[in-house]
Amino acid sequence: MQNKWLKLREFKNSQAELISYNRPDSSGPKLSEYTRVKVEDSTVLKQALASTLGIRGIVRKRRRLFMVGQTRIHLDKVDGLGEFLEIEVALNKSQAKAEGEKIAFEIMKKLGVSNSDLVVGSYIDLIEYRDPSGIQS
């Protein structure tokens, strides 16, 4: 199943980015298509989005980012959920999905991550599963 959603990522400096995602809801490497738009005033945009679309939930996290070639390795600490590792291979236009999957599996192997460690869904999905309100206090 394809998952489509819109996320407003707010930073401490009051700037933000609006991100639209289109990604399968499955475990393992997956192709994620997204568009990011820089936002200077997140407060007004957040109000506009909330009044028309509502707010599904709020995810609070701290992220450390490491770059390995064309791969972004995220170490996330998500409030109410715990710690997670995300491997994001940025494909260039000449690379096929299979090449990105190969790179991801090689990094998983080097880091000792097995298929049984993989999580299906997004952080908000996990929060809603734990707390159907999706709102973290």
N, C-alpha and C positions, 0 to 999 in steps of 0.2 A: 504494500500500500504506500502511495506517495503521501508525504506529509508536507503541507504548505503552511507557513506561518510568517508573521511579521513580529519583529522584536525591536524594542527601543533599548539600546545599550547605553546607559548613562554612566559617565565618568565623574570622578570627584571634582573636577574643575568646572562643572556645570555644562560641559560640552557633551555631545552624545553622537550616536550614529543609529540610523534606522536601517534595519537589515531585513530583507525578505528572503526566505529560504524555500527551497523545493528539494526535498530529500526523502529517500525511502525510509520507512520505519522498520529497520531490520538490524540484526547484529552483524558485526564484521564490517570490513571496509565497504563504503558506499559512495556513490557519486553525489556530491552536494552542490547544487547550483544556488548562488546567492547574489544579491545586489546590495551594496552598502552605500548609504548617503550620509555625509557629514551633516550634523545639526548643531547650530550655534546656540539656540535657545531651546533646551529640551522641555522646559516647563510648559510653554504654550503648545508645543506639538503633542506632548503627553496628554494635556487637557483635551485637545481636539480628537486625538485617537480614542481616548477613553470615552468621550461623549458619543462617538459614532460606533466604535467597535467593542467597547468595554475593555476591561483588563482581565486577562486569563489568570495571571498570577505574577508573582515577583520572585526572581532568583537572585540571591545575593551570593557573590563568590569572590574569591581572591585567586588570581591566576599568575603563575610564573611561566614564562615562555622561553623555550630553547629552540634554536634553529639547527637542523642537521641537513645540510644541502638544501633541497627544495621542500623539506618537511618541517612543519611546525609541531613541536611537542609541547602540549599544555599540561601543566600540573595545576589542577584546580582544587580548591578547598571550598565546598559549597555548604552554606549555612543549613543546618538541619539534615544534611545528607551524608557528608563526609568528604573523603578525598578521592579524586579521579584523575586518570591520565587520558589525554586525548591525542591521537596522532592524526595530523592533517597534512596530506601530501597535496601540494599545489601543482596540478598538472599544467604543462605548457601546451600550446595549441597542437603540437605535433605528437603528443603522447596520448595513448589510448587508456581507457579505464583500467584495463588489465595490468598495464605497467605500473600505475599508481597503486593497485592492490598488491602487486609483488613487492614494491618498496615498503608499503605499510606492514606486510607480513614479515619482511626481513627485520624491520625495526622492532616489531612485536617480539620476535624470537630473541633478538639481542637483549631486550629488556626483560625477558622472562614472562611475557604476557601470553596466556593461553586463551584459546577460544572460549573456555568456560568462564573466563574473567570478564568477557564482553557484556555490555549492558545494551538493551534495546530501548530506544526512545531518548528523549531529551531530559535535561534536568527538570524542566517544568512538569514533564510526564511523571517523573519519579516523585516529585513533591506532591502532585495531585493524587498519586497512588497512596502515598503515606498520609496526606491530609487533603481530603477532597475540596477544601476551600481554596487551596493553592496559595494562600496568603501566609507569608512568614512574619511573625511578630518580631 
